[in-house]
């Protein structure tokens, strides 16, 4: 993917990223997709996971813009959805957290 790397610019972007990677299976999916893009059925077999459950995890990764999905037509005419990992690098530092925290209002409602 040429120049399609993930850009994180707000605390919301980082929150989505951290939330998406907070589940071990989503980290595993990202790791598998780092090798190469895969279609859903292939990925479900590798992950030993049902397609509906896989789609739940992929949706979370897509919302964080870590993965992208695209449809392609196979030689047999079947529509297949492929997923790929977007290039990204995250360097988490105290300075970054301090900058991000400045944009978060103190009255932000917590889900806890």
MMTF fields as JSON, N, C-alpha, C and O atoms, coordinates in Angstrom:
{
  "mmtfVersion": "1.0.0",
  "mmtfProducer": "UNKNOWN",
  "numBonds": 447,
  "numAtoms": 448,
  "numGroups": 112,
  "numChains": 1,
  "numModels": 1,
  "chainsPerModel": [1],
  "groupsPerChain": [112],
  "chainIdList": ["A"],
  "bondAtomList": [4, 2, 8, 6, 12, 10, 16, 14, 20, 18, 24, 22, 28, 26, 32, 30, 36, 34, 40, 38, 44, 42, 48, 46, 52, 50, 56, 54, 60, 58, 64, 62, 68, 66, 72, 70, 76, 74, 80, 78, 84, 82, 88, 86, 92, 90, 96, 94, 100, 98, 104, 102, 108, 106, 112, 110, 116, 114, 120, 118, 124, 122, 128, 126, 132, 130, 136, 134, 140, 138, 144, 142, 148, 146, 152, 150, 156, 154, 160, 158, 164, 162, 168, 166, 172, 170, 176, 174, 180, 178, 184, 182, 188, 186, 192, 190, 196, 194, 200, 198, 204, 202, 208, 206, 212, 210, 216, 214, 220, 218, 224, 222, 228, 226, 232, 230, 236, 234, 240, 238, 244, 242, 248, 246, 252, 250, 256, 254, 260, 258, 264, 262, 268, 266, 272, 270, 276, 274, 280, 278, 284, 282, 288, 286, 292, 290, 296, 294, 300, 298, 304, 302, 308, 306, 312, 310, 316, 314, 320, 318, 324, 322, 328, 326, 332, 330, 336, 334, 340, 338, 344, 342, 348, 346, 352, 350, 356, 354, 360, 358, 364, 362, 368, 366, 372, 370, 376, 374, 380, 378, 384, 382, 388, 386, 392, 390, 396, 394, 400, 398, 404, 402, 408, 406, 412, 410, 416, 414, 420, 418, 424, 422, 428, 426, 432, 430, 436, 434, 440, 438, 444, 442],
  "bondOrderList": [1, 1, 1, 1, 1, 1, 1, 1, 1, 1, 1, 1, 1, 1, 1, 1, 1, 1, 1, 1, 1, 1, 1, 1, 1, 1, 1, 1, 1, 1, 1, 1, 1, 1, 1, 1, 1, 1, 1, 1, 1, 1, 1, 1, 1, 1, 1, 1, 1, 1, 1, 1, 1, 1, 1, 1, 1, 1, 1, 1, 1, 1, 1, 1, 1, 1, 1, 1, 1, 1, 1, 1, 1, 1, 1, 1, 1, 1, 1, 1, 1, 1, 1, 1, 1, 1, 1, 1, 1, 1, 1, 1, 1, 1, 1, 1, 1, 1, 1, 1, 1, 1, 1, 1, 1, 1, 1, 1, 1, 1, 1],
  "groupList": [{"groupName": "UNK", "atomNameList": ["N", "CA", "C", "O"], "elementList": ["N", "C", "C", "O"], "formalChargeList": [0, 0, 0, 0], "bondAtomList": [1, 0, 2, 1, 3, 2], "bondOrderList": [1, 1, 2], "singleLetterCode": "X", "chemCompType": "L-PEPTIDE LINKING"}],
  "groupTypeList": [0, 0, 0, 0, 0, 0, 0, 0, 0, 0, 0, 0, 0, 0, 0, 0, 0, 0, 0, 0, 0, 0, 0, 0, 0, 0, 0, 0, 0, 0, 0, 0, 0, 0, 0, 0, 0, 0, 0, 0, 0, 0, 0, 0, 0, 0, 0, 0, 0, 0, 0, 0, 0, 0, 0, 0, 0, 0, 0, 0, 0, 0, 0, 0, 0, 0, 0, 0, 0, 0, 0, 0, 0, 0, 0, 0, 0, 0, 0, 0, 0, 0, 0, 0, 0, 0, 0, 0, 0, 0, 0, 0, 0, 0, 0, 0, 0, 0, 0, 0, 0, 0, 0, 0, 0, 0, 0, 0, 0, 0, 0, 0],
  "groupIdList": [1, 2, 3, 4, 5, 6, 7, 8, 9, 10, 11, 12, 13, 14, 15, 16, 17, 18, 19, 20, 21, 22, 23, 24, 25, 26, 27, 28, 29, 30, 31, 32, 33, 34, 35, 36, 37, 38, 39, 40, 41, 42, 43, 44, 45, 46, 47, 48, 49, 50, 51, 52, 53, 54, 55, 56, 57, 58, 59, 60, 61, 62, 63, 64, 65, 66, 67, 68, 69, 70, 71, 72, 73, 74, 75, 76, 77, 78, 79, 80, 81, 82, 83, 84, 85, 86, 87, 88, 89, 90, 91, 92, 93, 94, 95, 96, 97, 98, 99, 100, 101, 102, 103, 104, 105, 106, 107, 108, 109, 110, 111, 112],
  "secStructList": [7, 6, 6, 7, 7, 7, 7, 7, 7, 1, 2, 2, 2, 2, 2, 2, 2, 2, 2, 2, 6, 6, 1, 2, 2, 2, 2, 2, 2, 2, 2, 2, 2, 2, 2, 7, 7, 3, 3, 2, 2, 2, 2, 2, 2, 2, 2, 6, 7, 7, 2, 2, 2, 2, 2, 2, 2, 2, 2, 2, 2, 2, 2, 6, 6, 1, 3, 3, 3, 3, 3, 3, 3, 7, 6, 6, 1, 7, 3, 3, 3, 3, 3, 3, 3, 7, 7, 7, 7, 7, 7, 7, 7, 2, 2, 2, 2, 2, 2, 2, 2, 6, 6, 1, 7, 6, 6, 7, 7, 7, 7, 7],
  "xCoordList": [0.84, 0.0, 0.877, 1.549, 0.871, 1.719, 1.133, 0.029, 1.913, 1.569, 0.165, -0.52, -0.25, -1.553, -1.366, -2.151, -0.308, -0.032, -0.979, -1.518, -1.151, -2.047, -1.453, -0.28, -2.273, -1.837, -2.684, -3.911, -2.008, -2.672, -2.424, -1.277, -3.505, -3.315, -4.094, -3.839, -5.024, -5.835, -5.924, -5.604, -6.366, -6.521, -7.568, -7.478, -8.57, -9.564, -8.915, -9.247, -7.986, -7.275, -6.503, -6.554, -5.792, -5.01, -5.92, -5.619, -7.021, -7.97, -8.516, -8.594, -8.897, -9.389, -8.314, -8.597, -7.081, -5.984, -5.759, -5.682, -5.654, -5.409, -6.569, -6.357, -7.784, -8.959, -8.946, -9.211, -8.637, -8.619, -7.563, -7.77, -6.439, -5.351, -5.389, -4.432, -6.487, -6.582, -7.013, -7.042, -7.345, -7.76, -6.686, -6.258, -6.245, -5.182, -5.503, -4.601, -6.76, -7.092, -6.947, -6.597, -7.213, -7.039, -5.554, -5.163, -4.733, -3.286, -2.841, -2.027, -3.372, -3.03, -3.464, -2.707, -4.678, -5.172, -4.244, -3.875, -3.867, -2.956, -1.62, -1.041, -1.138, 0.116, 0.032, 0.953, -1.069, -1.264, -1.35, -0.776, -2.07, -2.21, -0.918, -0.758, -0.006, 1.271, 2.108, 2.971, 1.843, 2.562, 2.104, 2.919, 0.769, 0.175, -1.328, -1.901, -1.956, -3.412, -4.063, -3.506, -5.244, -5.927, -7.418, -7.967, -8.068, -9.527, -10.138, -9.496, -11.361, -11.998, -11.997, -11.63, -12.39, -12.448, -11.069, -10.932, -10.066, -8.696, -8.269, -7.684, -8.561, -8.201, -8.946, -8.367, -10.217, -11.005, -10.389, -10.334, -9.931, -9.297, -7.999, -7.738, -7.191, -5.921, -6.162, -5.437, -7.182, -7.479, -8.301, -8.503, -8.777, -9.66, -10.85, -11.168, -11.491, -12.548, -13.691, -13.471, -14.904, -16.045, -15.959, -15.391, -16.524, -16.517, -17.277, -16.802, -18.445, -19.128, -18.273, -18.24, -17.585, -16.72, -15.531, -15.141, -14.967, -13.858, -14.289, -13.548, -15.478, -15.971, -16.11, -15.897, -16.462, -16.55, -15.177, -15.045, -14.162, -12.801, -12.305, -11.686, -12.575, -12.126, -12.796, -12.177, -14.053, -14.76, -14.061, -13.893, -13.662, -12.968, -11.626, -11.246, -10.918, -9.638, -9.837, -9.021, -10.92, -11.233, -11.6, -11.182, -12.374, -12.768, -11.556, -11.574, -10.505, -9.268, -8.345, -7.25, -8.781, -8.024, -6.718, -5.774, -6.669, -5.479, -5.504, -4.464, -6.698, -6.84, -7.807, -8.645, -7.671, -8.605, -9.157, -8.472, -10.381, -11.028, -11.429, -11.826, -11.32, -11.733, -12.283, -11.809, -13.289, -13.9, -13.224, -12.86, -13.062, -12.542, -13.376, -13.946, -13.441, -14.162, -13.153, -12.162, -13.425, -12.532, -12.754, -13.678, -11.891, -12.02, -13.355, -13.867, -13.917, -15.201, -16.386, -17.538, -16.094, -17.154, -17.666, -18.604, -17.056, -17.477, -16.831, -15.65, -17.628, -17.11, -16.372, -16.915, -15.138, -14.32, -13.821, -13.356, -13.921, -13.425, -12.031, -11.816, -11.104, -9.726, -9.466, -10.004, -8.636, -8.214, -6.702, -5.99, -6.228, -4.795, -4.492, -5.316, -3.32, -2.859, -2.274, -1.478, -2.668, -2.105, -0.767, -0.596, 0.18, 1.467, 1.279, 0.55, 1.93, 1.89, 3.043, 3.592, 3.383, 4.365, 3.885, 3.479, 3.935, 3.491, 4.627, 5.131, 5.01, 6.017, 5.329, 5.021, 5.1, 4.386, 5.395, 6.252, 5.283, 6.202, 5.406, 4.247, 6.02, 5.347, 5.0, 3.964, 5.861, 5.616, 4.387, 3.592, 4.224, 3.042, 1.78, 0.787, 1.826, 0.666, 0.336, -0.835, 1.358, 1.128, 0.453, -0.478, 0.92, 0.305, -1.137, -2.022, -1.373, -2.727, -3.659, -4.819, -3.151, -4.0, -4.502, -5.554, -3.767, -4.179, -5.469, -6.17, -5.778, -6.971, -8.178, -9.253, -8.007, -9.095, -9.723, -9.048, -10.996, -11.651, -11.762, -11.962, -11.632, -11.687, -13.071, -13.209, -14.091, -15.445, -15.86, -17.039, -14.901, -15.166, -15.766, -15.202, -16.902, -17.582, -16.829, -16.42, -16.657, -15.97, -16.981, -18.102, -16.584, -17.433, -17.259, -17.905, -16.398, -16.135, -17.215, -17.145],
  "yCoordList": [-1.177, 0.0, 1.229, 1.525, 1.912, 3.071, 4.255, 4.718, 4.734, 5.938, 5.892, 6.913, 4.747, 4.608, 4.316, 3.588, 4.901, 4.595, 5.334, 6.392, 4.751, 5.256, 6.52, 6.552, 7.552, 8.796, 9.021, 9.09, 9.13, 9.361, 10.808, 11.231, 11.567, 12.985, 13.476, 14.583, 12.705, 13.169, 12.084, 10.919, 12.504, 11.503, 10.467, 9.319, 10.847, 9.869, 8.799, 7.619, 9.215, 8.251, 7.235, 6.032, 7.736, 6.842, 5.947, 4.772, 6.497, 5.701, 4.543, 3.415, 4.819, 3.754, 2.703, 1.505, 3.151, 2.215, 1.323, 0.101, 1.947, 1.166, 0.223, -0.915, 0.693, -0.147, -1.336, -2.468, -1.075, -2.154, -3.199, -4.389, -2.765, -3.701, -4.21, -4.83, -3.951, -4.389, -5.845, -6.381, -6.483, -7.891, -8.75, -8.435, -9.825, -10.666, -11.213, -11.332, -11.546, -12.089, -11.026, -11.352, -9.766, -8.714, -8.464, -8.141, -8.615, -8.525, -9.669, -9.471, -10.862, -12.031, -11.81, -12.102, -11.297, -11.016, -10.028, -10.227, -8.968, -7.975, -8.621, -8.323, -9.496, -10.195, -11.07, -11.091, -11.796, -12.655, -11.787, -12.123, -10.676, -9.795, -9.042, -8.536, -8.962, -8.294, -9.094, -8.543, -10.404, -11.26, -11.007, -10.899, -10.913, -10.619, -10.453, -10.873, -9.841, -9.686, -11.047, -11.943, -11.19, -12.483, -12.277, -11.255, -13.249, -13.165, -13.778, -14.571, -13.412, -13.715, -15.206, -15.585, -16.051, -17.491, -18.042, -18.863, -17.589, -18.022, -17.57, -18.345, -16.33, -15.787, -16.515, -16.787, -16.829, -17.552, -18.933, -19.372, -19.614, -20.925, -20.808, -21.602, -19.819, -19.619, -19.323, -19.81, -18.523, -18.093, -19.129, -18.972, -20.19, -21.174, -20.463, -20.669, -19.621, -18.752, -18.739, -18.844, -18.61, -18.501, -17.165, -16.191, -17.148, -15.901, -14.789, -13.653, -15.048, -13.958, -13.345, -12.124, -14.188, -13.668, -12.917, -11.864, -13.451, -12.778, -11.395, -10.424, -11.303, -10.008, -8.999, -7.806, -9.452, -8.548, -7.949, -6.744, -8.808, -8.333, -7.441, -6.406, -7.839, -7.036, -5.662, -4.667, -5.615, -4.33, -3.379, -2.195, -3.893, -3.08, -2.585, -1.435, -3.452, -3.065, -2.058, -1.155, -2.218, -1.257, 0.105, 1.132, 0.125, 1.392, 2.18, 3.411, 1.473, 2.118, 2.391, 2.926, 2.027, 2.229, 1.443, 1.826, 0.351, -0.51, -1.446, -1.75, -1.899, -2.769, -2.134, -1.308, -2.538, -2.115, -3.358, -4.374, -3.264, -4.374, -3.944, -2.8, -4.877, -4.588, -5.861, -6.966, -5.675, -6.806, -7.02, -6.07, -8.295, -8.678, -9.836, -10.602, -9.956, -11.057, -12.146, -11.889, -13.362, -14.482, -14.94, -14.487, -15.843, -16.386, -17.087, -17.139, -17.626, -18.323, -17.356, -17.77, -16.06, -15.061, -14.766, -13.987, -15.384, -15.189, -13.924, -13.658, -13.151, -11.95, -12.363, -13.091, -11.897, -12.256, -10.977, -10.061, -10.924, -9.754, -10.044, -11.007, -9.191, -9.281, -8.216, -7.111, -8.557, -7.601, -7.494, -8.473, -6.271, -6.009, -5.093, -4.267, -5.253, -4.391, -3.124, -3.184, -1.985, -0.712, -0.489, -0.859, 0.108, 0.412, 1.444, 2.421, 1.222, 2.206, 1.956, 0.858, 3.006, 2.924, 3.852, 4.985, 3.363, 4.159, 4.19, 3.152, 5.383, 5.549, 6.24, 7.431, 5.492, 5.999, 6.542, 5.811, 7.809, 8.453, 9.268, 9.606, 9.581, 10.47, 11.826, 12.412, 12.311, 13.589, 13.521, 14.461, 12.422, 12.253, 12.225, 12.877, 11.473, 11.41, 12.786, 13.139, 13.557, 14.908, 15.783, 16.525, 15.697, 16.482, 16.056, 16.902, 14.763, 14.26, 14.648, 14.993, 14.592, 14.881, 16.32, 16.607, 17.222, 18.632, 18.818, 19.814, 17.87, 17.995, 17.257, 17.262, 16.632, 15.872, 16.716, 17.07, 17.034, 17.829, 17.025, 15.811, 17.711, 17.016, 16.498, 15.622, 17.014, 16.538, 15.421, 15.076, 14.86, 13.753, 12.604, 12.174, 12.111, 11.017, 9.713, 9.408, 8.963, 7.689, 6.566, 6.667, 5.494, 4.31, 3.381, 2.335, 3.753, 2.877, 2.97, 2.298],
  "zCoordList": [0.0, 0.0, 0.0, 0.988, -1.061, -1.177, -0.432, -0.719, 0.544, 1.296, 1.91, 1.965, 2.357, 2.997, 4.482, 5.09, 5.059, 6.458, 7.396, 7.075, 8.53, 9.56, 10.173, 10.545, 10.273, 10.901, 12.146, 12.083, 13.262, 14.541, 14.936, 15.082, 15.111, 15.412, 16.617, 17.092, 17.123, 18.242, 19.315, 19.08, 20.491, 21.552, 21.168, 21.603, 20.355, 19.893, 19.015, 19.122, 18.147, 17.294, 18.134, 17.877, 19.137, 19.996, 20.835, 21.044, 21.31, 22.096, 21.267, 21.752, 20.013, 19.132, 18.89, 18.903, 18.67, 18.44, 19.656, 19.535, 20.827, 22.042, 22.338, 22.756, 22.122, 22.337, 21.378, 21.782, 20.112, 19.113, 19.44, 19.202, 19.981, 20.28, 21.721, 22.186, 22.428, 23.822, 23.96, 25.068, 22.85, 22.888, 22.217, 21.107, 22.868, 22.297, 20.906, 20.077, 20.633, 19.315, 18.221, 17.087, 18.553, 17.551, 17.288, 16.166, 18.325, 18.112, 17.21, 16.308, 17.451, 16.625, 15.177, 14.251, 14.978, 13.618, 12.928, 11.771, 13.627, 13.043, 12.687, 11.643, 13.548, 13.264, 12.036, 11.22, 11.895, 10.712, 9.449, 8.413, 9.551, 8.387, 8.07, 6.96, 9.023, 8.747, 7.75, 7.067, 7.674, 6.73, 5.307, 4.391, 5.125, 3.816, 3.981, 4.986, 2.997, 3.054, 2.885, 2.251, 3.46, 3.417, 3.24, 3.653, 2.627, 2.524, 3.779, 4.468, 4.063, 5.34, 5.66, 6.772, 4.734, 5.02, 5.371, 6.278, 4.657, 4.929, 6.329, 7.086, 6.661, 7.968, 9.089, 10.14, 8.873, 9.876, 10.14, 11.289, 9.096, 9.268, 10.055, 10.958, 9.708, 10.415, 11.889, 12.757, 12.16, 13.531, 14.313, 15.518, 13.635, 14.275, 14.92, 16.091, 14.113, 14.606, 13.599, 12.393, 14.102, 13.191, 12.439, 12.934, 11.262, 10.492, 11.199, 11.19, 11.82, 12.534, 13.651, 13.807, 14.425, 15.481, 14.884, 15.389, 13.828, 13.152, 12.669, 12.826, 12.087, 11.612, 12.745, 12.532, 13.938, 15.086, 15.386, 15.604, 15.393, 15.652, 14.506, 14.748, 13.276, 12.131, 12.115, 11.737, 12.524, 12.575, 13.547, 13.251, 14.688, 15.689, 15.136, 15.355, 14.424, 13.825, 12.691, 12.506, 11.939, 10.866, 11.435, 10.9, 12.509, 13.131, 13.605, 13.611, 14.002, 14.432, 13.25, 13.426, 12.054, 10.802, 10.766, 10.075, 11.508, 11.498, 10.296, 9.711, 9.938, 8.772, 7.786, 8.149, 6.542, 5.497, 4.828, 4.709, 4.403, 3.708, 2.314, 2.091, 1.376, 0.003, -0.625, -0.359, -1.46, -2.163, -3.5, -4.192, -3.854, -5.164, -5.681, -4.903, -6.975, -7.61, -7.976, -8.659, -7.51, -7.809, -9.255, -9.931, -9.708, -11.062, -11.273, -12.391, -10.193, -10.293, -10.24, -10.368, -10.05, -10.004, -8.614, -8.446, -7.612, -6.222, -5.656, -5.882, -4.919, -4.261, -2.991, -2.159, -2.848, -1.683, -1.031, -1.709, 0.293, 1.007, 1.552, 2.288, 1.171, 1.631, 2.682, 2.61, 3.658, 4.665, 4.637, 4.41, 4.875, 4.912, 6.091, 6.482, 6.638, 7.719, 7.116, 6.18, 7.651, 7.196, 7.876, 9.038, 7.174, 7.815, 8.93, 8.763, 10.046, 11.117, 12.076, 12.16, 12.785, 13.857, 14.956, 14.699, 16.169, 17.302, 18.32, 18.748, 18.689, 19.735, 20.901, 20.843, 21.938, 23.106, 24.11, 24.608, 24.393, 25.325, 26.341, 26.097, 27.472, 28.424, 27.794, 28.106, 26.919, 26.255, 25.358, 25.323, 24.635, 23.787, 24.646, 24.324, 25.729, 26.619, 27.193, 27.325, 27.533, 28.052, 26.995, 27.305, 25.751, 24.662, 24.416, 24.286, 24.352, 24.123, 25.266, 25.038, 26.49, 27.644, 27.644, 28.216, 27.012, 26.948, 26.152, 26.328, 25.285, 24.441, 25.014, 24.413, 26.155, 26.767, 27.879, 28.846, 27.745, 28.797, 30.097, 30.071, 31.217, 32.507, 32.84, 33.694, 32.191, 32.461, 31.509, 31.428, 30.795, 29.886, 30.679, 31.686, 30.227, 30.923, 30.689, 29.569, 31.748, 31.671, 31.537, 32.037, 30.86, 30.74, 31.932, 32.005, 32.862, 34.015, 35.048, 36.077]
}
